[in-house]
Amino acid sequence: MEIKVNYLDNLRLEAKFDDFTVISDQPIRYKGDGSAPGPFDYFLASSAMCAAYFVKVYCNARDIPTENIRLSQNNIVDPENRYKQIFKIQVELPEDISDKDRQGILRSIDRCTVKKVVQEGPEFQIEVVENIDEDAQALLMGKAMGEGSTWIEGKDLPLEQTIANLSAHLAELGMKIEIASWRNIVPHVWSLHIRDAASPMCFTNGKGATKESALCSALGEFIERLSCNFFYNDQFFGEEIAASDFVHYPNEKWFQPGPNDELPAEILDEHCREIYDPEGELRGSHLIDTNSGRADRGIVSLPFVRQSDGETVYFPSNLIENLYLSNGMSAGNTLAEAQVQCLSEIFERAVKKQIIEEELVLPDVPQEVLARYPEIVEGIEALEAQGFPVLVKDASLGGQYPVMCVTLMNPKTGGVFASFGAHPSFHVALERSLTELLQGRSFEGLNDFPPPTFNSLEVSEPNNFVEHFIDSSGVISWRFFSARSDIEFSDWDFSGSGSRSTQEEAETLFGLLEEMGLEAYMAVHEDLGAPVCRILVPGFSEVYPVDDLVWDNTNVALQYREDILNLHRLSDGQLADLLERLEESQLDEHMDIITLIGIEFDENTVWGQLTLLELKLLINLALEQHEEALERVGMFLQFNDNTVERNLFYRAVQAVLEIVLDDELELDDFRYNLGRMFGAATLEAVVGSVTGSVRFHGLTPTSLQLEGLEKHQRLIESYQKLHAARAARAGMRAPA
């Protein structure tokens, strides 16, 4: 994690990281002002809080209340060497906690991350750089990876060379990549989380049988998502980029809708139109991109090559963002390697969807087949030793597709998790199923999955597949666990027992699509140094239903973004108009404003917590619509999960509105005790909000210039690096 430190007045310091700011000071005896803890005080507190966190996690997993558990830490300093200290952590437990849980709580404290780092002894590397922001030396592995030539199946270069190449490409872009976490809870299963230190919203996860293969996976995914603009899906790029020579790619084209909002003739082809617009309801305005919001420029569209005949077809960027998420994009050492990975994932997700929605019962993989892969067996046995039964299934549907499945059952919670993996090689597909199962997860994290169900409607509901795609938190059918399979086991292999090149494997996978009567469209991006492809298979690889283009399109943001960002400047008439449009939209009142308008507010602010319901409530207050506000504040307090401070503010609003709307009550009679209950400052803000003198309490003013929105600005700065690199390569103008 990158922590940037700024000098404030006297000896006060400001440390900024992620969305947080920490202030430190020195005691007066050391010439400070004593206005905040010192840096070493924060260090001491971090180990105590980390220990308390692990106790809380242990207790939550076992439904043990923590109200009567107390924890303290004292540091005992050696009088002859003040750098030699004992950290004594004491925990007070209620008498009714069993001996087993007492020992478990002590063991949980021993897992404290701060403690383990201190005990290991961190290495400090101190250096001078010309510019901290421009120094993009990878924070990835330092000397940990070493040198070598480790080849694994399915890759066209050794892992060490892949890591070096991908790290160099990211450094050239000015991306400072850091590893946020590693996981290795069972043998031969590694995963990690990496992110852009300057913009932590740009992150990926990697998985593999070794540290090196997991790091390759994460770096490849990072390059893939940069190349396909995935990190910036649905986000507002700002007016500067929206007005530049190109918004997404130098080879994009803009097409104007017809006079009656018809689709431009230049976009899509007949095959795609039959799939995306079966009822003839799709209009040009549905395809204006969210990132620029430039309806005046038209529909920004990206070129894809139709694989059946090599013709170029233009796909609106808005259509891709609305329907495909990250499905069908991949990076590789070679284009063929990228294509194999990309097509494998498309098959994996399509087959997974079919299996889940049709409630198919898959055949078990025979033990003699599993025995060929002792490292995978060792990982599975380690899971089962922890009390998690594991099922290994053939998901090829009778040898039709290169897909495998590993399913974990959690007897502690009744939850299940079906993990799928795909690759032309049976071995690689099986390994990916297992590593996907544990990617980024601790044993406690395996408690979060839902139980299976016999409710077929719940399983087949479209959003269930979306949940499976995003984080595998969807439900699966109990029928999946029947001992009587619907399909015979197939000992399949699409890789020619590893003898085929990645080019031949890619051709095999494209051939499978052709046999199914499906058309594939591919875009290739090589401008960041590594070959990346994005493949769309209309009618097969979508994540969201195609009717979302008409009924749940993300570019609904364009109807509200400008007004919401200019909220403090709107007249009463403009506010009333905004409220009316929001009412008529039938949008979910619990949708957050971040999602609605594509702006990344700091989640620790009122903007970051703001929902559509609260926005309507604040407009009611600004317009002094007291009865409507009272109705909405009741809904807010009943259904919203907001901060304690914000909930107290609205409890005070509710009380004041009740008084104001009652002809027999006078607000002045209640001010004293309301002030004692909620605090004088809160009460003044509430009364001002109800009387109209305070508008939009807690929301700092901003505009389309995005002033004060540091988190979103960091995201735009990240995209500007990408945009500038593309502009330089194409000899085009980029924003200054």
N, C-alpha and C positions, 0 to 999 in steps of 0.2 A: 504494500500500500504506500503510495506517495503522500507524504505529509509536507506541505509548504508552510514555512514559518515567516511571518511578517513582524517587523519591529514596530511597537506602538510607543506611547509616551513612557518616559523614564525607563524602568526595567520590565515593563509589561510586554508580553509576547502573544502573538496570535497564531495558532496552528490550525490550518484548514485542510480537511480531508473529506472525501466523499461529499455529503451534504451537511457536514458538521463543522463547527468552529469551537475551539477550546482556547480560553484565555489563561495565561499563567502570570504570576507576579512573584516578587520576593518579599520576605518579611521586612518590616521597617528597620530592624536591626542590621539588615544587609543592604540598606539604602533603597529598598523598594517601598511600595505604598501599602502592602498587605491587602490588596484588593481581590486577590484570587490565590488559589493554592500554587505552590511552586512545582516545577517540573518533576522533582523527585517525589513529591507528595502524590502526584497523579500516578507515578509508577507504583508506589506502595498500594494505592487504592486499587489499581488494576488487578493485582494478584488476588486481593481479597474479593473483589467483585467477580473475577473469573471463577474462583472457587465456589462462590455462592451460586453462580450461574449453573455450574455442573450439578450442584445439589438440587437446584430447582428442576433441571431436566430429569434427573433420576426420580424425583418425587412425582413430577407430572406424569411420567410413564407408568407409575404404579398407584396413581390416585391417592398419594399421601399429601395431606394438607401441609402447607409450610408456614401457616400463621404463627405457630408456636416454636418454630425453629429459628435459632439465632446463631449468627456466625461472627467471629471477630478475628482480627489479625494484629499481632504486635511484632515489631522488628526490634530484635535485641542486638545491640551494636557491641562489637568487640572493642574494649577500651584501648587496645594497643593498635588496632587497625580498623578504622571506621568503614572501610570498604568490605570488611568481612562481617556479615550479619546473619542472624538466624531469623527466619520468618516463621513465627509461631501462630498457626491457625487453629482456633478452637471453635467447636460447634456444639451448641446446646440442643439436645433432642428431647422431646416429650417422652414420658415413661412408657407410653403405650406403643411405641415403635419397636418392632421385633428386633431380635439380635441379628437376624439375617439382613434386615434393612439398615440397621446401624452400620454393619460392615460394608454394605453396598454404598451407603452415603460416604463413608470414609474413602472407599475406592474411587468414587466419583470425584472427590476433591483431588485425589492424586492425579486425575486426568487433566487438571487445569492447564490450559495452553500456555499461559504466562509462566507458570511454574516450570513446565517442561523446557521452554525456550531458555529460561535463566539457568536451569540445571545443565542444559546442553552447552551453554556458553556461546552466545552469538558472536559472529565475527564482524568487526566494524571496519569498513573500507572508506577512507576519507580522501576526497580528491577535489581539485578545483576544475570547474568547467567554464567555458566562455559564456554560455547561456543555458540556464537550467531548463527553460521551456523547450529549447531547440536540441538539447542533448538527448538523443533518442537511443542511447546505448541500451540494449535489451536488458531488462531486469530479470531475465528468465532463469538461467541456470548457473551463471557464473562459470565456475570450473567443474560443476557437478556432473555434467554429461561426459566430459572427456572426449577422446577421439576414438574412432573405430569404424568398422564397416559392418553394421548389423543389418542384414537383409531379412525382411519378413514377406510372407506370401501376400501378393496383391499390390506390392509397391515396386516402383521402377527405379528407385534410388535407395541407398542405405539410409537408415533412420537419422544418423548423425549428419549426413549431407542435407537431408530434407530440413532438419532443424536449422542448420546454418543458413540455408537458402531462404527459408521463410522468414527467419529473424532479420536477415539483411533487407529483404523487401519491405518489411514493416518499419525498420529503422530509416530507410530512404524516404518513407512517407512522413517521418517525424512522429510515428506512433511509439510511445514508450510503454511497452507491454510488461505487466507484472503478474506474477503468480499469486493469487489470493489464497488458494488452499490446495492441498493434496489429500487424496484418500487412498488407502490400501488396507481395507478391513479384512480381506481374505486373500490367500495366495494367488498370484498371477492375475489380479484384477486391480488396475490402477486407474484413477481418474483425477482430474485437476480442473481448476477454474482460473482462467486468465482474463485480464481486462486491460483497457487503456488507462494508464494511471491518471491522465488528464481528463478523461471522460469515462468514468466507471460504468456508465450505461452501455458502453460498447464492450461486451464480454462474450466469451464462449466457454464451453466445457469440452474436455477431451477425455477419451477413454482408451484403454488398451491393456494388453497382457503384461507390459513393462512400462517403466517410467518414460522411456524414450518414445515408445509408440503412443502413449497417452498424450505426451507433449506435441508430437507430430499431429495428432488428431485435433488438438485444440488450436494449434497454429494454422493448420489447414482450414479449419472452420472459420477462424478469424479472417483470413484472406478471402475466403469464399463469401463471407457476409459483407465485407467491405466492397468486394467487386460487384456484388448484386444489390448494394445499397440497403441491405436488410436491416442494419442497425437504425436506419433513419425512416423506416416504414411509417407512414401516416403522420410524420412529424413536419411541422412548418419550418421551412428552410430560411425564412426571413426574406424581406423585400429585396435585399441586394442580390442574393443568388437567384431569386425568382425573375429578376430582370436581366440576368447575364445571358451570354450567347447561347448557352445550354444550361439546363437545370440538372439533368440526370447523367447523360452521356453525350459526347460530341456527335454521335451518329443518330441521335433522336430526331424525330420529325413531329411537327405540330399540324394537326388537321382541324379545320373548322366544321362544326356540326351543320347539317342542312338548315334551310329556312324555318322548318317546323321541328327543329331539334332532332332531325334524323341522324343516324349514325353516318359518319363520313364513308364514302365508298372506298377510301384508301386503307381503311383499317380492317384487320381480320380477314378471313376467307370464308367461303360458303360453309365449309365443314365446321369452322369455329362458331359461326353465327347460328347454326342449327343447335349447337350445344349451349351457347351462352344466352341466346335470345329465343327460346322455343315458342314463347307466346307473343313475340313481337312487341314486348313492353319496354325493351331497353332503349334509352335515349342518349343522345350525345352528352347532355348535362350530367348523366350518371357517371361519365368517364373522365370528368375534369380531375386532374391530380390534386391530392391533398397537400403535397409538399410545397408547391408554388402557389396554388390557389388562383392561378392566372387564367380565369375563364376567357379573358379577352384574347389570349394567345391560342386558345383552342385545346385540343386533346393531345397531350404529349404521348408519343407512341415509340416503342422500341423495336428494332428489327430482330426477328428470329428466322432461322432457316428451316423450311419444311423439309424433313428428312426424306420424304418419298421422292421428291423431284428437285431439291436444291433451290426452290423459289423462296424469296424473302417475303415474309408476312409481318405486318406491323401490329403489335399488341399494345393497347393502352397501358401505361404503367399503373394506372389506378386499378385496372382489372386484375393485373398480376398481384398487386398488394392485397386486394380484397379477397382473392380466392386461394392463393397458394402458400402464404406464409413463407417458410424456408424450404418447403418441399421441392425437390428437383434442382438443387444447386450444390456444387461441389468443386473443390480445388484438388489438384494433383501434381505430381512431379512431371507428368506428361498429360496431354489432353485426353488420351485414351484412358489413363488411370482415373482422371476426373470423371469421365463418362461412365466408367464402370461403377464408381462410387455413387454417382448421381442416379443412375438407372436402378441400382440395387436398392437405394432408399425409396425410390418411387414404387418398386414392386413390394418392398417390405410394408409400406404404409397402406397400399391398396389391398394387399392380401390380409393384413391385420384388420382393416375395416370390414372386409367381407366375412372374416372368421367371427369377429365380435358381433356384427349386426345379424348374421344368419345363425348365430349360436352353434357353430360347428364344433364337433368333438374331434380333436386331433389325436393321431396315434402317438404313443410313447416311442422314444428312441430306444431300441434294445440295448441292454447293458454291454453286449459284446461290441456294438458299434461305438458306444461312448468310451469304451476301454482303449480305443485308438488314440484318444486325446487325454493323456494322464494329467496334464496341467489343468484342463477344464474340470476333470473329475475331482481333482484336489480342491479347487475353488468351491465346487458344489458341496463336497463333503464338509468343508469348513462352515458353510452356511447351515447345513443340517446339524452340525455339532452345536451351533448356537440356538437351535430349536426352531429353525425355519425349514419345513418340508419343501423340497424343490422338485418340480416336474419338468422333464426335458421332452419337448414335443417336436415332431416333424410338421412344419407349417407349409410344406411345398404343395399341398393339396394334390397329393398323388404324383409328385415329381414334375408338376407343371411350372413351379416357380422356385427360385433359389432363396427360400425363406425358412428360418428356424425360429423356435420359441422356447424360452425358459421362463417358467412361472413359479413365483414364490408364494407360499402360504404363511400367514402369521397367526399361529394359534393364540397369541396373547390378545389380539384385537379382532380376529375373524376377518381381517383384510387380506386381499390378494393383489398381486401385481403380475401381469403377463407382459413380458419383455420380448420384443421381436428383433431379429437381425437378418440381414440379407447380404449375399455375395455369391458369385458363381461357384466359389469353393464352399463345400459343406462345412469344412473346418472353420473357415473365417466367419461364415454366417453364424455358426454356433458360438464362437468366441464373442462375436459382437452382441449376441443376445444376452450373454452373461455379463459382459462389461457394461452394457446399457442398463441392465438391472440395477447395478450398484453405482452408477455414475453419480458422483457428488453426494453419496448417501452414507450416513453412519448407520449403525444398527438401530439407533433410536428413530432415524428417519424412515425406517421400514414399518413404523407404526402408523404411518399417515394414509395408508391406502384403504379404499372403501371395501366393504364386504361384497361378495357376489350376490346376485339377485335372480329370482325366477320371473321378474317382471320384464317381459319381452319389449314392451314399449319404452321402458327406461333404457334398455340396452341399445335399441335401434334409433333412439332420438338423435338427430344430427349433431347436437352440441356434445353428446357423449364422445363421439369420435374426435371432435376438436379438443376436448379435455385429454383424451388419450394422446393426441399428437403433441400438445403443448408440454405436459408434464406427467403423462401416464396416470392421471388421477381419475380417469373415467371408470365406469363399472363394467364388469363382465358377467356373463350368465353362469349360474350354477351348472347348467347343462355342459359347460366346457369341461367340468371335472368328472364326467361320466367315464366309467371304465370301458364302455362300449363305443369305440371310435366310429366316426362316419366315413373315414378314409383309411385306406391301407398305408402302412409305412412304406416310404420309398427311400432307398439308399442312393440318393441322387448326387450328381456332380455335373455342373455346367462349365467347369474349368478345365476339363480334360486332364484331371488329376494333377493340376498345376503345370502342365506342359504347354498350355496355351499362353500367348502373349496377352497383355491387357488390351491390345487392339482387337485380337480375336474374341476376347471375352465381351468387349463392348459390342462388337458386331452380333454376337450371340444374343445379347440382351435386346438390342434394337430389333433383331429378328423375332423375338418373342412378342414384342409389341405389334409387329407387322402381322404375325400369325393371328393375333387377336382382333385384327381389323382396326387398330388404333393408329393415329397419326401423331408423330412427335415433332416438336419445334424446338430448335436449339439456338441459344446465343452464346458466343464465346468471348470471354474477357481475358486479355493477356496484358493489359496496360499496367498492372501493378507488379509484373515480373513473373508471376506464377500462372499457369493455365487454369482458368476457371470456366466451367460451363453451367448454363442454366437450361434445363429441359422442361418443357411444358407438354403434358399429354392430356389434351382436353377430353373431359368425360371420364378420366381415370385418376389423375394426380391432384385434383382439387382437394383442399382441406375444408373449406367452407362451401355451403350449397351455392349454386350459381345464381339462385334468385336473390342472394344477398346484394348483388349488383343493383337491383331495383329497390329492395325493401330494407336493407341494412347496410348501406354503403358508407364507408368511412368518410367520404367527402361531404357528408352532412355537416362536417366541421365548417365548411365554407359558408354556411348559412348563419353561423353564430360567432365565429372566431373573432372577427374585428370588433363586433359589439361587446363581447365579453371582455376582451383585452382593454377596451376603452370604457369600461363600465362606469368609472367615476366621472367621465365627461359627458355621459348621455343625459339629455333633457328628460323631463318626466314623460313627455310624449314618446320619445325613443325607448325609454324603459318599458312603458306600457306596450309598445309594439313588440319589443323583444319578449316580454312575458307572454303575450298572446301567441307568438310563433312557437315558443317553447311548449305552451299548453296544447297547441294543435298538433305538434309533432308526434305525440304519443311515444316519445322516448322514455326509456326506463328512468324513473326519478332517482334511482340509486346509482345511476351511472356517474362516474367521477368526471370532473371537468377536464382533467388531464386527457382522458380518453376521447371526450367529445370534441375538443378543439385541437388536439395534437400538439400540446405544449407541455414540456416537462417542468412542472413546478417542483420546488423542493417539498418533499412529502412531510417535512417537519413544520410547514407553514399552514396557515388557514387555506391559502390557495391550493396547496397540495392535498388537503383533506376535503376540499369542496365538492359536493355532489350537486346534481341538478335540482334536487329537492331544496337544499339549503340556498342555492342561488335564487330560486323562485321566492323563497321565504325572505331573503334579504331585499329583493325587489319589492315585495309586498310592504315591507317596513319602510323602504325609501319612498314609496308612493302613499304611505300612511293608510294602507288597506288593512286595517287592524283585524277585522273578522277573518279574512283569508290568512293573515299571518298567524293568528291564534290556532287555526286549524292545522296549518303546516308545522308550527312549532311542536304541536302534540305528536304529529307523525315523526318529526325529526327525533324527538326524545324517545320515542318508542322503538324506532328501527335503526337509527344511525349509530355506528360505532366510532365515535369521535373522541377527542382528547377530553380529559376531565375538565380542563379549563373551559373548553368550548361548550361542553354539556352544561356546566354551571351557568355560563353566559345565557344559554337559551332557557334554563329553568327560571332565571331572573326575568327574561323576556316574557315568558309565559305568565309569571305572576303579575308583572306590570300591565300586560295586555288585559288580563282578567280584571284588574282594578279599573283601567281606563274604560273598558267596555261596560262596566257596571255603573249605572247612573247613581246608585246609592253610596258609592265609595269615592274617596278622595285620595289621590296618590300621595299628597303631602303627609297624610296620616300614617303612611306605611314606610316612608323614606328611611327613618331612623333604623328600624329593625331589618328592613331589606338591606341596608348598608352593612349592618352587623353580620347578616347571613352571607352576603355575597361579596362584601368588600366595597369600599367607597368608589374606587376607580371603576370596577365592573358595573356598579349601579349607575354611575354617570354615563357610561357608554350605552347601557341598556335604555335609560330614559331618553338619551339623545337619539338612539335608534328608533324608538317608538314615536317620538315627537318630530322626527325628520331632520334634526340638526346634525346628527351623525349618520353618514351613509356608508354602508358596506363595512361595518366594523371588522377589523382584522385583515381585510384585503388591502394590500398595498397597491397604489395606483401603478398601472403599466400601460402599454400600448402595443401596436404592431412593431414598434422598434424594440420591444422585449426588454426594456430597461428594468434592472433589478432582478431579472430571471437568470441567475447565474448558472443554474443547472442546465437550462435549455441553451444558454449561450455556449457552454462547454461542448454540448452536442453539436451545435452548428460549427464551432471551431474545429471539431473533429472532422466533420464533413467537408469543411473548407480545405483541409489538407488533401483530401481525396479529390475534390473538385479541381484544385490548383494543379495537381499532378496530371489529371486528365487533360486540362486545358493546355498545359505546357507540351504534352505529348502531341496534341492535335494542332498546336499553334494558334489557339483561340484565346479569347479574353476571359479572364477570371476576375471575380471581385477583388478589390484591393484589400 
